[in-house]
Each structure stands twice: as C-alpha cells, then as structure tokens.
C-alpha cells in the first residue's frame, strides 16, 4: 500500500493508514518499527484502530487461509521451521539469523501482546478501579458527614421547638397575669367610683412611729369587698412586719387580715372579696416576725373607724 500521509491529512485518517500498514508489514521487526513511528497521541489512535480492525474478522464469512498467510502465522508463533535441530542438546536459534525471534516470556511487551489485552487498556482499567474505590470511600465519608450534619440540625430544631414552647408558656402565663391584674384594676376602679361605696380614712394616732403615713379603706355596699391604699410607710426592718387588723363587733375584737412588707417610698395596695361581719374599725400595726396567730403586740401605725359615703 502506498503512503498517503501528508501535512493536510486528518490524525484519525493517519492513524488508520498506519494501522493498515502494520497489518501488511512482513515480520515482527517491521511491525514494531511502524508502531514506534507514532507519537503518544497517534499511538493511542493506532492501538484503537488495530483493535477495531482485529474485530472485523469475527463479522466476516469464514474462508480457507492461503498458504502464505498460514506460513506467516506459523512462523510468528513457532519461529523458523526450516532450522535443523542436530541430535543431542537442542540449541536456541541465533537471534541474529532468526527472521522473527520469539521475545522472552518475562518481557512486559510480550505479556501484553500474548494476553490479547493491550497494556494501556489494563492500565486504564486499573486506574478506573482505583478511582472507583476512591470514589466509594469519598462518597461514604461524605454520606457520614451529611448524616452527622443532619443529626446536628435535628437536635438544633428540637432545641428551637423546646425554646418556642417555653416562650409560648411564659407568654401565656404573662398574658394570664396581665389579665388578672387588669381585672383587679377594673374591680378596684369600679369599687372606688361606685356611689354605694363607703370610705374610711386611716390616720396615724398620737403615738404612731410613722406620723407621715396615710391610708384610705374603700368598702363596697355589701360590706364584703374592700380595697386599701396606704402611702408614707417606712421599711420595718428584717425583724418586723406590718399587719392589717379589722375590729369586729361591739367589743371590737381584732381579727388578722394579713401582713405585708414595704420598700422605701412604696405605695401599698391591698384588697379582698370578704370582710369580717360587723367590722367597726381597721388599723395597721408593726409586729415582730413570727408572731402570727396572736393578737396585736406592736405599736399602731394607722387607725380608722369613721365611715363616710362618696356622696
């Protein structure tokens, strides 16, 4: 076949032409010479075309090989059959005179040719295997990292949900407390402005330890609901506490209505829905801490027994 390569020919066509020349080459030396002529890129294309051309025979109708082709094949496989072997120890044929010497079995090139799979294909498969294994390891590590991140996000979401529930509970409690406070304010306002309400001023007696204190007791028309507002009281200290008393009946028996503390400048507001029957007076004393259940023992700070109506 004539050489049709030239500067303007396509690299694929060049590789195909070289593959055909390799198939037509006489002897292994000529074949290897044509293979070595190709550079790295042409060599890859040449090997691909050689493999493709080698597979074409499987699609052709079987024909009886010519004697020349059979001789070439047998020569390539077994060496020169015309060489005489003398009796005795057989000698290897001379490498210089043998037209087609068989390469050593340990040669990598011979191994790759006799195996039927080019060495570069095996290398590519090995690289693909290593890459696949590395990809599996990388994918497994990425999956583990994604699972850890998902677990962290789920934990953070649970914390947010708990925080949201706690905030909702606190908000509900605050709303309920505000509603109670608003209801108490409305109730006190209604009590103070009701025309049937009675007013009892509380003033310090002559021997009061706090002469600047003042108070007003508002009593509803049913003589049960009451509201007390006191200003000017001083902090009693750690060992004392203020206590409110109601004097009931003709004997004005003192009945305990509760104790309270006060800070500097604080206004005291007390109230209840019940009041002892036949209440005649109200007063505030300063009692020692721990004297609950006993009658008044400390000094009277405020006292009132005069009742008047709003109108």
C-alpha positions in Angstrom: 0.0 0.0 0.0 1.3 3.4 -0.9 1.9 6.1 1.8 -0.9 8.6 1.6 0.0 10.6 4.7 0.7 14.3 4.3 0.6 17.5 6.2 -3.0 18.1 5.4 -4.3 14.6 6.4 -6.6 14.2 9.5 -4.9 12.5 12.5 -7.6 9.8 12.6 -7.0 9.0 8.9 -3.3 9.0 9.5 -3.7 6.5 12.4 -6.0 4.3 10.2 -3.4 4.3 7.3 -0.7 3.4 9.8 -2.8 0.6 11.2 -3.3 -0.9 7.7 0.5 -0.7 7.1 1.1 -2.5 10.4 -1.2 -5.3 9.2 0.6 -5.6 5.9 4.1 -5.5 7.5 6.3 -8.5 7.0 7.8 -9.7 10.2 7.7 -8.5 13.8 10.6 -6.1 13.3 8.7 -4.2 10.6 5.6 -4.1 12.8 7.4 -2.8 15.8 9.1 -0.1 13.6 5.8 1.1 12.4 4.5 1.2 16.0 7.4 3.2 17.2 7.0 5.8 14.4 3.7 7.0 16.1 3.9 9.6 18.8 1.8 9.3 22.0 -1.4 10.6 20.6 -1.1 8.7 17.3 -0.1 5.6 19.3 -3.4 5.7 21.1 -5.4 6.1 17.9 -3.3 3.4 16.2 -4.0 0.9 19.0 -7.7 1.6 18.9 -7.8 1.1 15.1 -5.8 -2.1 15.3 -8.2 -3.5 17.9 -11.2 -2.4 15.7 -9.6 -4.0 12.6 -8.9 -7.1 14.5 -12.5 -7.5 15.5 -13.7 -7.2 11.8 -12.7 -10.8 11.2 -15.3 -12.0 13.6 -18.1 -10.5 11.4 -16.7 -11.9 8.0 -17.6 -15.3 6.5 -15.0 -18.0 7.3 -12.7 -18.7 4.3 -9.7 -21.0 4.0 -6.5 -19.2 4.6 -3.9 -19.0 1.8 -0.7 -21.0 2.2 1.3 -17.7 2.5 -0.9 -16.4 5.3 -0.7 -19.8 7.1 3.1 -19.8 6.8 3.3 -16.2 8.3 1.1 -17.2 11.2 3.0 -20.4 12.0 6.3 -18.6 11.6 5.2 -15.8 14.0 4.1 -18.4 16.6 6.8 -21.0 16.4 9.8 -19.4 14.7 11.6 -20.6 11.6 10.6 -24.2 10.8 13.4 -24.7 8.3 16.0 -24.7 11.0 17.6 -28.1 11.5 18.0 -29.5 15.0 21.0 -31.8 15.4 20.8 -34.8 17.6 21.8 -34.2 21.2 21.2 -31.0 23.1 19.0 -28.6 21.2 20.4 -25.2 20.6 18.4 -22.0 20.5 18.3 -20.3 17.1 20.7 -17.5 16.5 18.9 -14.2 17.3 20.9 -12.5 14.5 19.8 -15.1 11.8 16.2 -15.7 13.1 13.8 -13.7 10.9 11.2 -13.5 13.7 12.6 -14.3 17.1 10.1 -15.0 19.9 10.5 -12.4 22.7 11.3 -13.7 26.2 8.2 -14.7 28.2 9.1 -12.3 31.0 9.0 -9.3 28.7 6.1 -6.9 29.6 5.6 -6.2 25.9 5.3 -9.9 25.1 2.9 -10.4 28.0 0.7 -7.6 26.9 0.6 -9.0 23.3 0.0 -12.6 24.2 -2.8 -11.8 26.6 -4.9 -10.2 23.9 -5.5 -7.1 26.0 -3.2 -4.1 25.4 -1.2 -2.9 28.4 -2.7 0.6 28.2 -6.2 -0.9 28.5 -5.2 -2.8 31.6 -3.6 0.4 33.0 -6.8 2.3 32.3 -8.9 -0.4 33.9 -6.6 -0.4 37.0 -6.9 3.4 37.2 -10.7 3.2 36.9 -10.8 0.5 39.6 -8.7 2.7 41.9 -10.7 5.7 41.1 -14.0 3.8 41.7 -12.7 2.6 45.1 -11.6 6.1 46.0 -14.9 7.5 44.9 -16.7 4.9 47.1 -14.6 5.9 50.1 -15.1 9.6 49.4 -18.8 9.1 49.0 -19.1 7.1 52.2 -17.2 9.8 54.1 -19.5 12.5 52.6 -22.6 10.4 53.5 -21.3 10.1 57.1 -20.7 13.9 57.2 -24.2 14.6 55.8 -25.7 12.3 58.4 -23.8 14.0 61.2 -24.9 17.4 59.9 -28.5 16.2 59.7 -28.4 14.9 63.2 -27.0 18.3 64.4 -29.7 20.1 62.6 -32.4 17.9 64.0 -31.0 18.4 67.5 -30.9 22.2 66.9 -34.5 22.1 65.6 -35.6 20.2 68.7 -33.9 22.8 70.9 -35.7 25.6 69.0 -39.0 23.8 69.4 -38.5 23.4 73.1 -37.5 27.1 73.4 -40.6 28.1 71.4 -42.8 26.0 73.6 -41.2 27.5 76.8 -41.6 31.0 75.3 -45.3 30.3 74.5 -45.9 29.0 78.0 -44.2 32.1 79.5 -46.2 34.3 77.2 -49.4 32.6 78.2 -48.6 32.9 81.9 -47.7 36.6 81.4 -51.0 37.2 79.5 -52.9 35.5 82.2 -51.2 37.5 84.9 -51.8 40.7 83.0 -55.5 39.8 82.6 -55.7 39.2 86.3 -54.0 42.5 87.1 -56.3 44.3 84.6 -59.3 42.6 86.2 -58.2 43.7 89.6 -57.6 47.2 88.5 -61.1 47.3 86.9 -62.6 45.9 90.0 -60.9 48.5 92.3 -61.8 51.3 89.9 -65.4 50.1 90.0 -65.3 49.9 93.8 -63.8 53.4 94.2 -66.3 55.1 91.8 -69.4 53.2 92.9 -71.9 55.6 94.6 -72.7 52.9 97.3 -69.0 52.6 98.4 -68.1 53.7 101.9 -64.8 55.4 102.6 -62.8 55.0 105.9 -59.7 57.2 106.2 -56.8 55.7 108.2 -54.7 58.3 110.1 -51.6 57.9 112.4 -52.5 58.1 116.2 -50.7 60.4 118.5 -48.1 57.9 119.4 -47.6 56.5 115.9 -43.9 55.8 115.0 -44.6 57.0 111.4 -46.7 60.2 111.7 -46.4 60.9 107.9 -48.3 57.7 106.9 -51.8 58.0 105.4 -54.3 55.4 104.2 -57.8 55.0 102.8 -60.1 52.0 103.1 -62.8 51.6 100.4 -65.7 49.3 101.4 -68.4 48.1 99.0 -72.1 48.4 99.7 -72.3 44.7 100.6 -69.7 45.3 103.3 -67.6 42.4 102.0 -65.5 43.7 99.1 -62.8 46.1 100.2 -59.7 47.9 98.9 -56.9 49.6 101.0 -54.4 52.1 99.7 -51.5 53.2 102.0 -48.7 55.7 101.4 -45.8 57.0 103.5 -44.9 53.8 105.3 -41.2 53.2 106.0 -39.4 49.8 105.7 -39.9 48.0 109.0 -36.6 46.2 109.0 -35.8 42.5 108.9 -37.2 41.6 112.4 -40.6 43.4 112.0 -43.5 43.3 109.6 -46.7 45.3 109.0 -50.1 43.7 109.8 -53.7 44.8 109.0 -56.4 44.2 111.5 -60.2 44.5 111.5 -62.1 45.3 114.7 -65.4 43.4 114.7 -68.4 43.5 117.0 -69.3 45.8 119.9 -66.2 44.6 121.7 -64.1 45.4 118.6 -62.3 42.1 118.7 -59.1 42.3 116.5 -59.1 39.9 113.6 -55.9 39.3 111.5 -56.4 40.4 107.8 -52.9 39.7 106.6 -49.3 41.0 106.8 -47.1 42.8 104.3 -43.7 44.5 103.8 -42.9 47.7 102.1 -39.9 49.3 100.4 -38.8 52.9 100.7 -41.4 55.2 99.0 -43.6 52.3 98.0 -47.4 52.6 97.9 -49.2 49.6 99.4 -52.4 48.3 97.8 -54.4 45.5 99.4 -57.9 44.1 98.7 -60.2 41.2 99.3 -63.7 39.9 98.4 -64.5 39.2 102.1 -64.6 41.2 105.3 -65.5 40.1 108.8 -69.1 40.6 109.9 -69.8 43.7 112.0 -66.5 45.3 111.2 -66.3 48.6 113.2 -62.7 49.8 112.6 -59.4 49.0 110.8 -55.9 49.6 111.9 -52.3 48.7 111.0 -49.6 47.7 113.5 -45.9 46.9 113.3 -45.4 43.4 114.6 -42.4 41.2 115.3 -41.7 38.5 112.7 -43.1 35.1 113.8 -45.9 36.4 115.9 -48.7 35.1 113.6 -51.8 33.8 115.3 -51.5 36.1 118.3 -53.2 39.5 118.9 -51.6 42.8 118.1 -48.5 43.5 120.2 -46.6 46.2 118.3 -47.4 49.9 118.0 -50.3 51.1 116.0 -49.2 52.9 112.8 -52.6 53.8 111.3 -56.2 53.7 112.6 -59.6 54.4 111.2 -63.2 54.0 112.4 -65.0 56.8 110.7 -67.0 55.8 107.7 -68.4 58.1 105.0 -70.1 57.7 101.7 -68.9 59.1 98.3 -72.0 61.4 98.2 
